[in-house]
Amino acid sequence: MYIEESFEGKFNIGDRIRSLDFQHTDEHYIEGEITEIGIVDSPFNGKYGAYTIVVDNDSRGKRVGKTFFVPYHFVAVDDEGKFTRITLAE
């Protein structure tokens, strides 16, 4: 079973968000302030809409200071859908 989630238009530049990693848990995530919103052209994933963030908190501690693209749209498989992928960070 597939579940689609869309976060397009829910956040603004300057918002600080938490984005969950794809590990079936809410314990793995990155957080950061949105610096850009728009279409990203990735050599690996093609073009997609994303929030650009600079990571300031990482549950694994390896990505702080790096820029990441958080996609607006997610397709969850089975129990992945029970976790909201993007939320405002505290």
C-alpha positions as CSV (number, residue, x, y, z in Angstrom):
1,M,0.0,0.0,0.0
2,Y,1.3,3.4,-0.9
3,I,0.5,6.7,1.0
4,E,1.4,10.0,-0.5
5,E,2.2,13.0,1.7
6,S,2.6,16.6,0.4
7,F,4.2,19.4,2.3
8,E,4.3,21.9,-0.5
9,G,3.3,25.4,0.7
10,K,3.2,24.4,4.4
11,F,6.5,26.1,5.4
12,N,8.2,29.4,4.6
13,I,11.8,30.7,4.2
14,G,13.1,31.3,7.8
15,D,11.0,28.4,9.3
16,R,13.0,25.8,11.1
17,I,11.9,22.3,10.2
18,R,12.6,18.7,11.2
19,S,12.7,16.1,8.4
20,L,12.7,12.4,9.2
21,D,15.1,10.0,7.6
22,F,13.7,7.0,5.8
23,Q,14.3,4.5,8.6
24,H,10.8,3.7,9.8
25,T,11.3,5.7,13.0
26,D,11.0,9.2,14.3
27,E,14.4,8.9,16.0
28,H,16.5,9.7,12.9
29,Y,16.2,13.2,11.5
30,I,17.8,16.5,10.4
31,E,16.7,20.0,11.5
32,G,17.5,23.3,10.0
33,E,16.2,26.7,8.8
34,I,14.7,26.9,5.3
35,T,16.9,29.1,3.1
36,E,15.2,28.5,-0.3
37,I,12.1,27.0,-1.7
38,G,11.8,25.7,-5.2
39,I,12.7,23.2,-7.8
40,V,16.0,21.3,-7.4
41,D,17.7,19.6,-10.3
42,S,19.6,16.6,-9.0
43,P,21.8,14.4,-11.2
44,F,20.6,11.4,-9.2
45,N,16.9,12.1,-8.7
46,G,16.0,14.5,-11.5
47,K,13.9,17.6,-10.9
48,Y,11.7,17.9,-7.8
49,G,10.3,20.5,-5.4
50,A,12.2,20.9,-2.2
51,Y,12.9,23.0,0.9
52,T,16.6,23.8,1.1
53,I,17.9,23.8,4.7
54,V,21.3,24.2,6.4
55,V,21.4,21.5,9.0
56,D,21.9,22.7,12.6
57,N,20.8,19.5,14.4
58,D,21.3,15.9,13.3
59,S,20.2,12.9,15.3
60,R,23.3,11.1,14.0
61,G,25.6,14.1,14.4
62,K,27.2,13.8,10.9
63,R,25.4,16.4,8.8
64,V,25.5,19.6,10.9
65,G,26.5,22.6,8.7
66,K,25.7,20.9,5.4
67,T,23.0,21.9,3.0
68,F,20.2,19.4,2.3
69,F,17.1,19.4,0.1
70,V,14.0,18.2,1.8
71,P,11.4,17.1,-0.9
72,Y,7.8,18.5,-0.7
73,H,6.3,15.1,-1.7
74,F,6.8,11.7,-0.2
75,V,5.4,8.3,-1.1
76,A,5.4,6.0,1.9
77,V,5.2,2.3,1.8
78,D,3.2,0.4,4.4
79,D,4.0,1.5,7.9
80,E,6.3,4.4,6.8
81,G,3.1,6.4,6.5
82,K,2.5,6.5,10.2
83,F,5.3,9.1,10.6
84,T,4.9,12.7,9.5
85,R,8.0,13.4,7.5
86,I,8.3,17.2,8.0
87,T,7.3,19.2,11.0
88,L,8.2,22.6,12.5
89,A,11.2,22.1,14.7
90,E,11.1,23.1,18.4
